Protein backbone atom coordinates (compact mmCIF):
# COMPACT_ATOMS: atom_id res chain seq x y z
CA UNK A 1 0.00 0.00 0.00
CA UNK A 2 3.03 2.25 0.24
CA UNK A 3 1.78 3.75 3.48
CA UNK A 4 3.45 4.25 6.84
CA UNK A 5 2.64 1.97 9.74
CA UNK A 6 2.24 3.55 13.17
CA UNK A 7 1.51 2.22 16.64
CA UNK A 8 -2.21 2.04 17.25
CA UNK A 9 -4.21 4.49 19.31
CA UNK A 10 -7.19 3.79 21.56
CA UNK A 11 -9.36 5.82 19.19
CA UNK A 12 -9.19 2.92 16.71
CA UNK A 13 -10.52 0.15 18.94
CA UNK A 14 -13.71 0.02 16.86
CA UNK A 15 -13.76 -0.98 13.22
CA UNK A 16 -16.24 -1.02 10.37
CA UNK A 17 -16.09 -4.15 8.27
CA UNK A 18 -17.96 -5.37 5.22
CA UNK A 19 -18.02 -1.76 4.05
CA UNK A 20 -18.96 -1.24 0.41
CA UNK A 21 -18.63 2.53 0.28
CA UNK A 22 -18.56 5.81 2.15
CA UNK A 23 -19.82 9.01 0.58
CA UNK A 24 -19.13 12.44 2.05
CA UNK A 25 -20.98 15.57 0.96
CA UNK A 26 -18.28 18.23 0.59
CA UNK A 27 -17.77 21.44 -1.38
CA UNK A 28 -16.07 20.95 -4.75
CA UNK A 29 -12.31 21.21 -4.47
CA UNK A 30 -9.19 19.23 -3.60
CA UNK A 31 -8.82 17.08 -0.50
CA UNK A 32 -6.40 14.85 1.32
CA UNK A 33 -8.02 11.63 2.53
CA UNK A 34 -6.49 9.60 5.36
CA UNK A 35 -7.61 6.08 6.21
CA UNK A 36 -6.76 4.39 9.50
CA UNK A 37 -6.86 0.60 9.49
CA UNK A 38 -6.06 -2.08 12.03
CA UNK A 39 -7.36 -5.59 12.69
CA UNK A 40 -8.91 -5.91 16.12
CA UNK A 41 -10.83 -9.15 15.57
CA UNK A 42 -8.48 -12.03 16.45
CA UNK A 43 -9.56 -14.59 13.83
CA UNK A 44 -8.72 -12.06 11.08
CA UNK A 45 -5.17 -11.46 12.35
CA UNK A 46 -3.46 -13.64 9.77
CA UNK A 47 -2.37 -13.36 6.13
CA UNK A 48 -5.10 -13.46 3.50
CA UNK A 49 -8.04 -12.83 5.85
CA UNK A 50 -8.54 -9.11 5.11
CA UNK A 51 -7.68 -8.38 1.48
CA UNK A 52 -9.27 -5.42 -0.24
CA UNK A 53 -9.07 -2.89 -3.02
CA UNK A 54 -10.03 0.76 -2.66
CA UNK A 55 -11.07 3.43 -5.12
CA UNK A 56 -11.10 7.07 -4.02
CA UNK A 57 -13.11 9.42 -6.24
CA UNK A 58 -12.74 7.07 -9.22
CA UNK A 59 -8.98 6.47 -8.76
CA UNK A 60 -7.79 3.01 -7.70
CA UNK A 61 -5.44 3.53 -4.75
CA UNK A 62 -5.24 -0.02 -3.38
CA UNK A 63 -5.30 -3.23 -5.38
CA UNK A 64 -5.81 -6.38 -3.31
CA UNK A 65 -3.95 -5.08 -0.27
CA UNK A 66 -3.55 -7.70 2.46
CA UNK A 67 -4.08 -5.61 5.58
CA UNK A 68 -2.25 -8.03 7.89
CA UNK A 69 0.81 -8.02 5.62
CA UNK A 70 0.65 -4.20 5.35
CA UNK A 71 0.69 -4.09 9.17
CA UNK A 72 3.93 -6.08 9.06
CA UNK A 73 2.08 -9.00 10.68
CA UNK A 74 1.60 -6.98 13.88
CA UNK A 75 -2.09 -6.54 14.73
CA UNK A 76 -1.26 -4.02 17.46
CA UNK A 77 -0.35 -1.49 14.78
CA UNK A 78 -2.45 0.89 12.69
CA UNK A 79 -1.91 1.44 8.98
CA UNK A 80 -2.31 5.10 8.01
CA UNK A 81 -2.82 5.63 4.28
CA UNK A 82 -2.84 9.14 2.86
CA UNK A 83 -4.20 10.07 -0.55
CA UNK A 84 -3.48 13.65 -1.65
CA UNK A 85 -4.95 15.82 -4.39
CA UNK A 86 -8.30 14.05 -4.47
CA UNK A 87 -10.46 16.28 -6.65
CA UNK A 88 -14.21 16.47 -6.03
CA UNK A 89 -16.25 17.95 -8.88
CA UNK A 90 -19.79 16.84 -7.97
CA UNK A 91 -20.02 17.74 -4.27
CA UNK A 92 -19.61 14.10 -3.16
CA UNK A 93 -16.36 12.43 -2.14
CA UNK A 94 -16.67 8.70 -2.93
CA UNK A 95 -14.68 5.87 -1.36
CA UNK A 96 -15.49 2.39 -2.67
CA UNK A 97 -14.11 -0.92 -1.46
CA UNK A 98 -14.08 -4.32 -3.11
CA UNK A 99 -12.79 -7.55 -1.68
CA UNK A 100 -12.07 -10.86 -3.40
CA UNK A 101 -12.85 -12.89 -0.26
CA UNK A 102 -16.23 -11.30 0.45
CA UNK A 103 -14.98 -9.66 3.64
CA UNK A 104 -15.83 -6.24 2.21
CA UNK A 105 -13.97 -3.08 3.04
CA UNK A 106 -12.38 -2.55 6.41
CA UNK A 107 -11.81 0.77 8.14
CA UNK A 108 -11.36 2.25 11.61
CA UNK A 109 -11.38 5.96 10.80
CA UNK A 110 -11.41 8.33 7.83
CA UNK A 111 -10.17 11.91 7.73
CA UNK A 112 -11.17 14.29 4.92
CA UNK A 113 -8.96 17.39 4.90
CA UNK A 114 -9.51 20.34 2.52
CA UNK A 115 -6.34 21.42 0.70
N, C-alpha and C positions, 0 to 999 in steps of 0.2 A: 504494500500500500504506500510505501515511501513516506511514512508518517512517523513522527517521534513517539516513543513509548514513555509514559511517565508513571510514577507511583500513583496508586488510586487514592481517591478522596472519598470521605464518607458521603458526600453529595451524590455519588454514583452507586449507592447500594441498591437502588431500584433499576429495573431495566424493562424496556418494551421489546417484546419479541413477536415474531410473526407479523411484522409491520410491512405493509405493502407500499405505503406512501405517507408523506407529510406534505401539507400545502400551507404556506404562510402568505397571508395577504399583506403586501408591502408596497410602498411607493416604487414606481419604476426607478431603476438606477443600478449601481454596482454594489455587490455585497461580498463579504468574506463569510463563509459558512464553516463552522467548526463542529465536528461530531466527536462525541466521547463514547467509547465503547469498552466494556469489560464483560467478562463472563462470570456471573455470580452463581449460577445454577450448576452444582457439582457434576452431574452427569454429562454436561456439555463441555467440561474442561478437558478436552482431548482433541487431537488433530482430526479434522474432517467433520466435526459435529456442527460447527457454525461457519458455513461458507456462503458468501453472498456477493452480489454485484450491486453497485449503486450508480444511479444517474442523477446528476444535479442540474436542473434547468436544461435538460436535453443533452448534457455532456456526460459520457461515461467516465467516472472517476475511479471506480473499483471494478475489477473483473475477476470474479470468483476468488475473493480474498478469504483465506482461512483465518478467522479471527484469533484462534488459539496460537497459530504459528506467528501471526503478526504481533502477538503479545509476548513473543519469545518463550512460549510454553510456560508462562507465569501468570496464572489467573488472578494474582493479587495486583496486577498492573492495569492501567487504563491506556488504551490507544487513543491518541488525540490526532484527528485528521483535519487538516485545514485546506480549504479550497477557496482560492482568491479570484477576484475579478469575475464573479458570477453575475451575469447581466440579466436583469428582469425587465421585460418589455411589456408584459401584460398585467402587471399588478399582482402576480401570484408567483411565489418562489416554490418550485416543485422539486421534491426529493422522492425518488422511486427506487425501491429495492426489488431484487429478484434473487432467488436462491434455488440452486439445483436440487437440494435435498429436502425441499418443502419446509424448511425451518423459517422461511420468511426473513425479513430484515431484522436487525438487532441493533438497539440503540439505548444508551443511558441518558444522554443529553444532547441538545442541539443549540448552538449559538448562531444567530444571524446578526451580522455586524455591518452597518452601512459603511461604505468607503468614502 
